[in-house]
């Protein structure tokens, strides 16, 4: 019998406005995460998400982070990612979306610690 290990994504609440992503931001792990995140974050004004415990990432994971940014921008709220792993910033640079990810797209005042 062959068994494949499934990537796991956990959104942990640190405080009412601080969250942490634990695990993988991959095509296999993000199913449902967009809607779960929207529900979890919807009552918040501005939030910060720590990404230091992300283990694996692919373009689908980056897309999820960008969708959450879009969701917040539509609501005139701010989302800030901190401790962004180099793997995420590399994909964002190659994709030409690093300025969106680092917060300069939002207001110009929020910066990530990706550099």
Residue pairs with C-beta under 8 A, 6 or more apart in sequence:
6 28
6 29
7 23
7 24
7 26
7 28
7 29
7 56
8 23
8 24
8 29
9 21
9 22
9 23
9 24
9 25
9 29
9 30
9 33
10 21
10 22
10 23
11 19
11 20
11 21
11 22
11 33
11 36
11 37
11 40
12 19
12 20
12 21
12 22
13 19
13 40
14 20
14 50
16 44
17 44
17 45
17 46
17 47
17 48
18 47
18 48
18 49
18 50
19 40
19 41
19 47
19 48
19 49
19 50
20 49
20 50
20 52
20 53
21 49
21 50
21 51
21 53
21 54
22 53
22 54
23 29
23 53
23 54
23 55
24 54
24 55
24 56
24 57
24 61
25 54
25 56
25 57
25 58
25 60
25 61
25 62
25 64
25 65
25 88
26 56
26 57
26 58
26 60
26 61
27 58
27 60
27 61
29 61
30 60
30 61
30 64
33 64
34 64
34 67
34 68
37 64
37 68
37 71
38 68
38 71
41 47
41 68
41 71
41 72
41 79
44 77
45 77
46 77
46 78
46 79
46 80
47 72
47 77
47 78
47 79
47 80
48 79
48 80
48 81
48 82
49 68
49 79
49 80
49 81
49 82
50 82
50 83
51 81
51 82
51 83
51 84
51 85
51 88
52 82
52 83
52 85
54 61
54 85
54 87
54 88
56 87
57 85
57 87
57 88
57 91
58 91
59 91
59 95
61 88
62 88
62 91
62 92
62 95
62 97
62 101
65 81
65 88
65 101
66 97
66 100
66 101
68 79
69 79
69 100
69 101
69 105
69 106
71 79
72 78
72 79
72 106
73 105
73 106
78 103
78 106
78 107
78 110
79 106
80 103
80 110
80 112
81 101
81 103
81 112
81 114
82 112
82 113
83 113
84 101
84 102
84 112
84 113
84 114
86 114
88 101
88 114
89 98
89 101
89 114
92 98
92 100
92 101
98 114
99 105
101 112
101 114
102 111
102 112
102 114
102 115
103 109
103 110
103 111
103 112
104 110
104 111
